Amino acid sequence: MIEGISHITFIERDLEKTTKLFKSLISEVEYYLNKIKELNLELKPPRERVPGEGYSIYFYDYDNNLFELHTETLEKRLESYSNINNFNEKMKGDLSWKN
């Protein structure tokens, strides 16, 4: 289930209706990945992720708009980036004695 949206831009008359649509789309990743394939929409390979960041499906719709369906919340995504940065800083500190 979608817990939040980090960024999305639409010119939309009924934003609540559109938000409900995207929340339902992302609740079951494998199901919707198969649906996208059945519709013969162009899938793009996912990019490499850091641990805890979640998973994304990238695809083009029939109007050539690129969509990203992401499985994690913005807060979790930012937390995973912070954890990686903290780890990298710790590793730099641990190696500083070698200089």
Residue pairs with C-beta under 8 A, 6 or more apart in sequence:
1 23
1 26
1 27
2 22
2 23
2 26
2 27
3 73
4 73
4 74
4 75
5 19
5 22
5 74
6 70
6 74
6 77
8 22
10 18
12 18
22 69
25 32
25 69
26 32
26 69
26 70
26 71
29 55
29 57
29 69
29 71
32 57
32 69
33 57
36 43
36 57
36 59
37 43
41 59
41 60
41 61
41 62
42 59
42 60
43 57
43 58
43 59
44 58
44 59
44 60
44 66
45 58
46 55
46 56
46 57
46 58
47 56
49 55
49 56
50 80
50 81
50 84
51 80
51 83
51 84
52 72
52 76
52 79
52 80
52 83
53 72
53 76
53 77
53 80
53 81
54 70
54 71
54 72
54 76
54 77
54 80
55 70
55 71
55 72
56 68
56 69
56 70
56 71
57 68
57 69
58 66
58 67
58 68
59 66
59 67
59 69
60 66
60 67
61 67
70 77
72 80
